[in-house]
């Protein structure tokens, strides 16, 4: 199991919002201002069958120590409110517990689909109601972050089940119960019981439930891999790190304080709350999926020892998820991640991150990688078998470059001009330097092409595939292929009547 110590997460304390007033103000007036949403005469209500449709004390959200966050505890008491989705709406008025003279209404961003509790979503302006589905009657907590225009609903303590006993993140010698706090058709969230119960942590983590669903969906598309099991996000206590894998199945494990802490944009210094939560859950999930394609990717220029591939893809996926969810915080996280590693004008620039951004930007976006991953799986390649996982490994790097170039269908061998020029084989001084031979890269790609063409023509290529899979690409060239069977990532040469690499 791989661990990545980010070293930059530290505990923070939310500052309490203090509203000052002159001594002549009444207690009711002060209480009114403290409950106000934006100004002293703006209030937010959660109107449903469960809470009532008239703005009143029972459905008015109350202020918290965080000036941006407002909460409401309410009861779902009727069985019919559980058997079918309740209908709800957010109402903002300029009157305390009344309609006032100005009203604004809001719904979630997916009104055609019930919000399954526990769940979260983005607030959008809408006069329509939206469905909310509860699993049982009882007490529920609603939290709204008005700055981010997000909300979450969960059972009063947020716990809907149990994941099991596992080692405590900060002290593996000690076991702790991990409670189940979210369970959707695609993901589960399992959180250290002690950490979940601490003030503010449940609220901070709950904001990421819908984001976690989006990450899992995006990665299935990117890698064209659709696991049959749910993806687990395991939130540990404070460990300062994250790693692939969870104690409860396919997933990732992340330090708990990542979800509530603030990171400042490297350029503007603007605070981004939850940046590490957005980044680490995605970053390690990318590594999970990459490992499903094949274990043993080159650690000097792909992931693990150094992480330029996930560092580059983090930016694009954060950007796309933020755009789809209309979430300014996720978009700000995307920008900050690009500034950390992908901007050549900034001090943190990693040229190998720039390499992967070039592949994305110039060769079809995600397809630049999806196509390569599909070819690796088609040939049954396991990087550990190719090179026995010995580093540094010239042959491993040459294999990976060959499949990437097959994936983008380049007609020019980019080994030297793109890969070596951006540090592959030399940037990681702890492993390299080592030579990378462009002619070997072309030969590996040609072996693949000959095998695919011969197999498509009905030839037995098992011996050649075995050779290719064990790094013996020189003996992996198959004969008997036809032009019709030569795949699109390759080219047919009439001079030699062979299917060869395009480059």
PEZI-V206191 format. One record per backbone hydrogen bond with DSSP energy under -0.5 kcal/mol. NH is the residue of the N-H (numbers start at 1). CO is the residue of the C=O. E is the energy in kcal/mol with one decimal. If there is no record, write none. Layout:
nh-><NH & NH>
co-><CO & CO>
e-><E & E>
This chain:
nh-><4 & 5 & 6 & 6 & 7 & 10 & 17 & 19 & 20 & 25 & 30 & 31 & 32 & 33 & 34 & 35 & 36 & 36 & 37 & 42 & 43 & 45 & 46 & 47 & 47 & 48 & 48 & 49 & 52 & 55 & 59 & 60 & 60 & 61 & 62 & 64 & 64 & 67 & 69 & 70 & 71 & 72 & 74 & 76 & 77 & 81 & 82 & 83 & 84 & 86 & 88 & 89 & 90 & 91 & 92 & 93 & 94 & 98 & 104 & 106 & 107 & 109 & 113 & 115 & 116 & 117 & 117 & 118 & 119 & 121 & 123 & 124 & 126 & 130 & 131 & 132 & 133 & 134 & 134 & 138 & 140 & 141 & 142 & 143 & 144 & 145 & 146 & 146 & 149 & 150 & 151 & 152 & 153 & 154 & 156 & 158 & 160 & 160 & 161 & 163 & 164 & 166 & 168 & 168 & 171 & 174 & 176 & 178 & 179 & 179 & 180 & 181 & 181 & 182 & 184 & 188 & 189 & 190 & 190 & 191 & 192 & 193 & 196 & 197 & 198 & 198 & 201 & 202 & 202 & 204 & 205 & 206 & 207 & 207 & 208 & 209 & 212 & 213 & 214 & 215 & 216 & 217 & 218 & 219 & 220 & 221 & 222 & 223 & 224 & 225 & 231 & 232 & 233 & 234 & 234 & 235 & 235 & 236 & 236 & 239 & 242 & 243 & 244 & 245 & 246 & 249 & 252 & 253 & 254 & 255 & 256 & 258 & 259 & 260 & 261 & 263 & 265 & 269 & 272 & 274 & 275 & 277 & 278 & 279 & 280 & 281 & 282 & 283 & 284 & 285 & 286 & 287 & 288 & 289 & 290 & 291 & 292 & 293 & 294 & 301 & 302 & 303 & 305 & 306 & 309 & 310 & 311 & 312 & 313 & 314 & 315 & 316 & 317 & 318 & 319 & 320 & 321 & 322 & 323 & 324 & 325 & 326 & 327 & 328 & 331 & 332 & 333 & 334 & 335 & 336 & 337 & 338 & 339 & 340 & 341 & 342 & 343 & 344 & 346 & 349 & 350 & 351 & 353 & 354 & 355 & 356 & 357 & 358 & 359 & 360 & 361 & 362 & 363 & 365 & 367 & 368 & 369 & 370 & 371 & 373 & 374 & 375 & 376 & 377 & 378 & 379 & 380 & 381 & 383 & 384 & 385 & 386 & 387 & 388 & 390 & 391 & 394 & 397 & 398 & 399 & 400 & 401 & 402 & 403 & 404 & 405 & 406 & 407 & 408 & 409 & 410 & 414 & 418 & 419 & 420 & 421 & 422 & 422 & 423 & 424 & 426 & 427 & 429 & 431 & 432 & 433 & 434 & 438 & 441 & 442 & 443 & 444 & 445 & 446 & 447 & 448 & 449 & 450 & 451 & 452 & 453 & 454 & 455 & 456 & 457 & 458 & 459 & 461 & 465 & 466 & 467 & 468 & 469 & 470 & 471 & 472 & 473 & 475 & 476 & 482 & 486 & 486 & 490 & 491 & 493 & 494 & 497 & 498 & 500 & 500 & 502>
co-><242 & 3 & 4 & 240 & 240 & 8 & 65 & 17 & 18 & 22 & 26 & 27 & 28 & 29 & 30 & 31 & 32 & 33 & 42 & 39 & 93 & 91 & 59 & 45 & 89 & 46 & 52 & 87 & 48 & 53 & 56 & 56 & 57 & 44 & 71 & 66 & 69 & 65 & 66 & 144 & 62 & 142 & 140 & 138 & 75 & 78 & 79 & 79 & 80 & 132 & 130 & 47 & 106 & 45 & 104 & 43 & 102 & 95 & 92 & 90 & 124 & 122 & 110 & 131 & 114 & 115 & 133 & 153 & 153 & 151 & 149 & 107 & 105 & 88 & 111 & 86 & 115 & 81 & 132 & 76 & 74 & 154 & 72 & 152 & 70 & 150 & 68 & 144 & 145 & 145 & 121 & 143 & 119 & 141 & 139 & 155 & 158 & 180 & 180 & 178 & 178 & 176 & 171 & 174 & 168 & 171 & 166 & 164 & 177 & 191 & 161 & 179 & 189 & 189 & 187 & 231 & 182 & 188 & 233 & 179 & 235 & 177 & 192 & 193 & 194 & 195 & 198 & 196 & 198 & 200 & 201 & 202 & 203 & 204 & 205 & 206 & 208 & 209 & 210 & 211 & 212 & 213 & 214 & 215 & 216 & 217 & 218 & 219 & 220 & 220 & 186 & 250 & 188 & 232 & 252 & 190 & 233 & 234 & 254 & 237 & 4 & 253 & 2 & 251 & 249 & 246 & 232 & 243 & 234 & 241 & 237 & 255 & 256 & 257 & 257 & 272 & 270 & 265 & 263 & 261 & 272 & 258 & 274 & 275 & 276 & 277 & 278 & 279 & 280 & 281 & 282 & 283 & 284 & 285 & 286 & 287 & 288 & 289 & 290 & 298 & 298 & 298 & 303 & 299 & 302 & 302 & 307 & 308 & 309 & 310 & 311 & 312 & 313 & 314 & 315 & 316 & 317 & 318 & 319 & 320 & 321 & 323 & 322 & 326 & 327 & 328 & 329 & 330 & 331 & 332 & 333 & 334 & 335 & 336 & 337 & 338 & 338 & 342 & 343 & 346 & 341 & 349 & 350 & 350 & 351 & 352 & 353 & 354 & 355 & 356 & 357 & 358 & 359 & 360 & 364 & 365 & 366 & 366 & 367 & 369 & 370 & 371 & 372 & 373 & 374 & 375 & 377 & 376 & 295 & 295 & 382 & 382 & 383 & 384 & 387 & 389 & 392 & 393 & 394 & 395 & 396 & 397 & 398 & 399 & 400 & 401 & 402 & 403 & 404 & 405 & 405 & 412 & 414 & 414 & 415 & 416 & 418 & 419 & 420 & 419 & 423 & 423 & 427 & 428 & 428 & 425 & 425 & 436 & 437 & 438 & 439 & 440 & 441 & 442 & 443 & 444 & 445 & 446 & 447 & 448 & 449 & 450 & 451 & 452 & 453 & 455 & 454 & 459 & 461 & 462 & 463 & 464 & 465 & 466 & 468 & 467 & 471 & 472 & 473 & 453 & 482 & 483 & 487 & 500 & 498 & 492 & 493 & 493 & 491 & 498 & 489>
e-><-3.2 & -0.5 & -0.9 & -0.7 & -1.3 & -0.5 & -1.1 & -0.5 & -0.6 & -1.8 & -2.1 & -2.6 & -2.3 & -2.1 & -2.3 & -1.3 & -0.7 & -0.7 & -4.3 & -1.2 & -2.5 & -2.9 & -2.8 & -0.7 & -2.6 & -0.5 & -0.9 & -0.7 & -2.0 & -0.5 & -1.2 & -0.6 & -0.6 & -2.6 & -3.5 & -0.6 & -0.9 & -0.7 & -1.8 & -2.5 & -2.5 & -2.2 & -2.5 & -2.9 & -0.6 & -1.6 & -1.7 & -2.3 & -1.0 & -2.7 & -2.3 & -1.8 & -2.7 & -2.7 & -3.3 & -2.0 & -0.8 & -1.2 & -2.2 & -2.5 & -2.6 & -0.6 & -1.9 & -2.5 & -0.8 & -0.5 & -2.7 & -0.7 & -2.1 & -2.1 & -3.1 & -2.5 & -1.8 & -2.4 & -0.5 & -2.5 & -2.6 & -0.5 & -0.5 & -2.3 & -3.0 & -3.2 & -3.1 & -2.4 & -3.0 & -2.7 & -2.8 & -0.8 & -1.3 & -1.7 & -2.3 & -2.2 & -2.8 & -2.0 & -2.4 & -1.5 & -0.5 & -2.9 & -1.2 & -2.7 & -1.2 & -2.2 & -0.8 & -3.3 & -0.6 & -2.8 & -2.7 & -2.6 & -0.6 & -2.5 & -1.7 & -0.6 & -2.3 & -0.9 & -2.7 & -2.4 & -2.1 & -0.5 & -2.2 & -2.4 & -2.3 & -2.7 & -2.7 & -1.6 & -0.6 & -1.1 & -1.7 & -0.6 & -0.6 & -2.0 & -2.6 & -2.2 & -0.8 & -0.5 & -2.1 & -1.3 & -2.6 & -1.6 & -2.0 & -2.5 & -2.0 & -2.1 & -2.6 & -2.4 & -1.7 & -1.5 & -2.7 & -2.5 & -0.8 & -1.0 & -2.5 & -2.8 & -2.8 & -0.7 & -2.9 & -2.4 & -0.7 & -0.7 & -2.6 & -0.8 & -2.1 & -2.3 & -0.8 & -2.6 & -0.8 & -0.8 & -2.3 & -2.6 & -2.6 & -1.9 & -1.5 & -1.5 & -1.3 & -0.7 & -1.7 & -2.0 & -2.8 & -1.8 & -2.4 & -3.6 & -1.4 & -1.5 & -2.4 & -2.8 & -2.9 & -1.4 & -1.2 & -3.4 & -2.3 & -1.2 & -2.5 & -1.6 & -2.0 & -2.2 & -2.5 & -2.1 & -1.2 & -1.6 & -1.8 & -0.9 & -1.6 & -0.8 & -0.9 & -2.0 & -1.8 & -0.6 & -2.1 & -1.9 & -2.5 & -2.4 & -0.8 & -1.1 & -2.5 & -2.7 & -2.3 & -2.3 & -2.8 & -2.7 & -2.0 & -2.5 & -2.2 & -0.7 & -2.5 & -0.7 & -2.0 & -2.3 & -2.0 & -2.1 & -2.2 & -2.3 & -2.3 & -2.1 & -2.2 & -1.8 & -1.4 & -2.4 & -0.9 & -0.7 & -2.1 & -1.5 & -2.9 & -0.6 & -0.9 & -2.1 & -1.7 & -1.7 & -2.3 & -2.1 & -2.0 & -2.2 & -3.0 & -2.7 & -1.5 & -2.3 & -1.4 & -1.6 & -1.9 & -2.7 & -2.1 & -2.8 & -2.1 & -1.8 & -2.3 & -2.2 & -2.4 & -2.1 & -0.8 & -2.4 & -0.7 & -0.6 & -1.2 & -1.7 & -1.7 & -1.3 & -1.2 & -0.5 & -0.5 & -1.9 & -2.5 & -2.3 & -2.4 & -2.5 & -2.1 & -2.3 & -2.2 & -2.4 & -2.1 & -2.2 & -1.7 & -0.8 & -1.3 & -0.7 & -2.5 & -1.6 & -3.0 & -1.4 & -0.7 & -0.6 & -1.8 & -2.2 & -2.3 & -3.4 & -1.3 & -1.4 & -3.1 & -0.8 & -2.3 & -0.6 & -1.8 & -2.1 & -2.0 & -2.5 & -2.1 & -2.4 & -2.2 & -2.0 & -2.4 & -2.8 & -2.1 & -2.5 & -2.4 & -2.3 & -2.8 & -2.3 & -1.0 & -1.7 & -2.7 & -0.7 & -2.6 & -2.2 & -1.9 & -2.5 & -2.7 & -1.1 & -1.3 & -2.3 & -1.3 & -0.9 & -1.3 & -0.6 & -0.7 & -0.9 & -1.8 & -2.9 & -3.0 & -0.6 & -1.2 & -1.5 & -3.2 & -0.6 & -0.6>
